[in-house]
Amino acid sequence: MRKIIDIDDQIIPKLKLLAALEDSSVKKVMEDAISWYIDHKQNEQLKKMSAAQKEDLGLLLLLQQANMDDTISENDLFTE
């Protein structure tokens, strides 16, 4: 996805310097910074959650991974 954003003119030389030091592109440096920020914020949110909220989130993530095309019969569900 391509998005045009405004970046402060004082930040651009710093981005270019970081990219040169890392032998990377400015785009890659920005993508890495954004990914790090998102991960950091997610970890902050997880630390603030109670145990019950963490369990609910885990269940939600498991349900999202479930294959909704797989079905079983009622007999298989209620018998051993």
Buried (B, 14 or more C-beta within 10 A) or exposed (E): EEEEEEEEEEEEEEBEEBBEEEEEEBEEBBEEEEEEEEEEEEEEEEEEEEEEEEEEEEEEEEEEEEEEEEEEEEEEEEEE
